[in-house]
Amino acid sequence: MIENLICSKENDLLQWACSESNILVNMPFLDYAMVDSTRQLVFALSEPKPVQPF
């Protein structure tokens, strides 16, 4: 079960606990995160980056 979801926008870090594991993810431009407890998924949204022309 996913527990203790922490979304640190200032540090671009997303952290949560699952069973015996602690997961830490660095996600640039992190904006928002949420848990789907039914499917045991973490959804994260980040700010879009401008498209670079070729």
TORBA-201894 format. One record per atom (N, C-alpha, C): residue number from 1; atom name; y, z, x. Coordinates in steps of 0.1 Angstrom, whole numbers, always signed. Atoms other than C-alpha are relative to their C-alpha. Last residue first. Example, Ala and Ser with C-alpha at 12.3 -4.5 7.8 and 13.67 -1.06 7.14 Angstrom:
REM residues 2
PT / 2 / N / -11 / +0 / -9;
PT / 2 / CA / -11 / +71 / +137;
PT / 2 / C / +11 / +8 / -8;
PT / 1 / N / -12 / +0 / +9;
PT / 1 / CA / -45 / +78 / +123;
PT / 1 / C / +12 / +0 / +9;
This chain:
REM residues 54
PT / 54 / N / +8 / +6 / -11;
PT / 54 / CA / +219 / -346 / +153;
PT / 54 / C / +8 / -8 / +9;
PT / 53 / N / +1 / +15 / +0;
PT / 53 / CA / +242 / -325 / +131;
PT / 53 / C / -8 / -4 / +12;
PT / 52 / N / -5 / +6 / -12;
PT / 52 / CA / +235 / -287 / +130;
PT / 52 / C / -2 / -15 / -1;
PT / 51 / N / +8 / +11 / -5;
PT / 51 / CA / +231 / -273 / +95;
PT / 51 / C / +7 / -6 / +12;
PT / 50 / N / -5 / +13 / +2;
PT / 50 / CA / +249 / -240 / +91;
PT / 50 / C / -9 / -11 / +6;
PT / 49 / N / -7 / +4 / -12;
PT / 49 / CA / +227 / -209 / +90;
PT / 49 / C / +6 / -14 / -3;
PT / 48 / N / +3 / +13 / -6;
PT / 48 / CA / +217 / -195 / +57;
PT / 48 / C / +9 / -3 / +12;
PT / 47 / N / -11 / +9 / +2;
PT / 47 / CA / +220 / -157 / +52;
PT / 47 / C / -3 / -14 / +6;
PT / 46 / N / -10 / +0 / -11;
PT / 46 / CA / +186 / -141 / +51;
PT / 46 / C / +11 / -10 / -3;
PT / 45 / N / -10 / +11 / +1;
PT / 45 / CA / +163 / -131 / +23;
PT / 45 / C / +10 / +1 / +12;
PT / 44 / N / -13 / -2 / -7;
PT / 44 / CA / +132 / -110 / +27;
PT / 44 / C / +9 / -12 / -1;
PT / 43 / N / -9 / +12 / +1;
PT / 43 / CA / +102 / -107 / +4;
PT / 43 / C / +13 / +4 / +8;
PT / 42 / N / -14 / -3 / -3;
PT / 42 / CA / +75 / -81 / +13;
PT / 42 / C / +7 / -13 / +0;
PT / 41 / N / -7 / +10 / -8;
PT / 41 / CA / +41 / -87 / -4;
PT / 41 / C / +14 / +6 / +2;
PT / 40 / N / -2 / -6 / -13;
PT / 40 / CA / +16 / -62 / -19;
PT / 40 / C / +6 / -10 / +11;
PT / 39 / N / +7 / +9 / -10;
PT / 39 / CA / +7 / -85 / -48;
PT / 39 / C / +1 / +5 / +14;
PT / 38 / N / +12 / +5 / +6;
PT / 38 / CA / +15 / -59 / -75;
PT / 38 / C / -8 / -8 / +10;
PT / 37 / N / +11 / -10 / -1;
PT / 37 / CA / +39 / -39 / -53;
PT / 37 / C / -13 / -5 / -6;
PT / 36 / N / +8 / +3 / +12;
PT / 36 / CA / +62 / -69 / -48;
PT / 36 / C / -12 / +9 / +1;
PT / 35 / N / +15 / -1 / +0;
PT / 35 / CA / +85 / -53 / -22;
PT / 35 / C / -5 / -4 / -14;
PT / 34 / N / +6 / -8 / +11;
PT / 34 / CA / +122 / -61 / -16;
PT / 34 / C / -15 / -2 / +1;
PT / 33 / N / +14 / +0 / +0;
PT / 33 / CA / +145 / -73 / +12;
PT / 33 / C / -5 / +8 / -12;
PT / 32 / N / +6 / -8 / +11;
PT / 32 / CA / +181 / -83 / +15;
PT / 32 / C / -15 / -1 / +1;
PT / 31 / N / -10 / -3 / +11;
PT / 31 / CA / +206 / -99 / +40;
PT / 31 / C / -6 / +10 / -10;
PT / 30 / N / +7 / -6 / +11;
PT / 30 / CA / +189 / -104 / +74;
PT / 30 / C / +10 / +5 / -11;
PT / 29 / N / -8 / +2 / +12;
PT / 29 / CA / +210 / -127 / +95;
PT / 29 / C / -7 / +6 / -12;
PT / 28 / N / -15 / +3 / -1;
PT / 28 / CA / +184 / -128 / +123;
PT / 28 / C / +6 / -2 / -14;
PT / 27 / N / -3 / +12 / +8;
PT / 27 / CA / +150 / -112 / +113;
PT / 27 / C / +15 / -3 / +1;
PT / 26 / N / -14 / +3 / -3;
PT / 26 / CA / +135 / -87 / +137;
PT / 26 / C / +2 / -13 / -7;
PT / 25 / N / -3 / +14 / -1;
PT / 25 / CA / +103 / -73 / +121;
PT / 25 / C / +15 / -2 / +3;
PT / 24 / N / -14 / +1 / -3;
PT / 24 / CA / +88 / -38 / +125;
PT / 24 / C / +3 / -15 / +3;
PT / 23 / N / -4 / +13 / -3;
PT / 23 / CA / +55 / -29 / +109;
PT / 23 / C / +15 / -1 / +2;
PT / 22 / N / -15 / +1 / +1;
PT / 22 / CA / +41 / +6 / +110;
PT / 22 / C / +4 / -14 / +4;
PT / 21 / N / -8 / +9 / -9;
PT / 21 / CA / +3 / +6 / +105;
PT / 21 / C / +15 / +2 / -4;
PT / 20 / N / -2 / -7 / -13;
PT / 20 / CA / -20 / +33 / +91;
PT / 20 / C / +10 / -7 / +9;
PT / 19 / N / +12 / -7 / -4;
PT / 19 / CA / -19 / +20 / +55;
PT / 19 / C / +4 / +8 / +12;
PT / 18 / N / +11 / +5 / +8;
PT / 18 / CA / +12 / -2 / +53;
PT / 18 / C / -13 / +6 / +6;
PT / 17 / N / +13 / -6 / -3;
PT / 17 / CA / +45 / +12 / +65;
PT / 17 / C / -10 / -6 / -9;
PT / 16 / N / +7 / -6 / +11;
PT / 16 / CA / +78 / -8 / +65;
PT / 16 / C / -14 / +6 / +5;
PT / 15 / N / +11 / -9 / -3;
PT / 15 / CA / +105 / -20 / +87;
PT / 15 / C / -6 / +5 / -12;
PT / 14 / N / +8 / -3 / +12;
PT / 14 / CA / +130 / -49 / +86;
PT / 14 / C / -12 / +8 / +4;
PT / 13 / N / +13 / -6 / -1;
PT / 13 / CA / +156 / -52 / +114;
PT / 13 / C / -6 / +3 / -14;
PT / 12 / N / +9 / +11 / +3;
PT / 12 / CA / +187 / -74 / +117;
PT / 12 / C / -15 / +4 / +1;
PT / 11 / N / +8 / +3 / -12;
PT / 11 / CA / +205 / -45 / +134;
PT / 11 / C / -10 / -11 / -2;
PT / 10 / N / -8 / -1 / -13;
PT / 10 / CA / +234 / -42 / +110;
PT / 10 / C / -8 / -4 / +12;
PT / 9 / N / -7 / +13 / -1;
PT / 9 / CA / +213 / -55 / +80;
PT / 9 / C / +8 / +0 / +13;
PT / 8 / N / -12 / -3 / -8;
PT / 8 / CA / +188 / -26 / +84;
PT / 8 / C / +8 / -13 / +3;
PT / 7 / N / -7 / +13 / -3;
PT / 7 / CA / +163 / -30 / +56;
PT / 7 / C / +13 / +4 / +7;
PT / 6 / N / -13 / -2 / -5;
PT / 6 / CA / +138 / -1 / +54;
PT / 6 / C / +6 / -13 / +5;
PT / 5 / N / -6 / +12 / -5;
PT / 5 / CA / +107 / -3 / +33;
PT / 5 / C / +15 / +3 / +4;
PT / 4 / N / -12 / -3 / -9;
PT / 4 / CA / +91 / +31 / +31;
PT / 4 / C / +6 / -13 / +6;
PT / 3 / N / -8 / -12 / +3;
PT / 3 / CA / +57 / +21 / +16;
PT / 3 / C / +12 / +0 / +10;
PT / 2 / N / -13 / +1 / -8;
PT / 2 / CA / +35 / -9 / +13;
PT / 2 / C / +9 / +11 / -4;
PT / 1 / N / -12 / +0 / +8;
PT / 1 / CA / +0 / +0 / +0;
PT / 1 / C / +13 / +0 / +9;
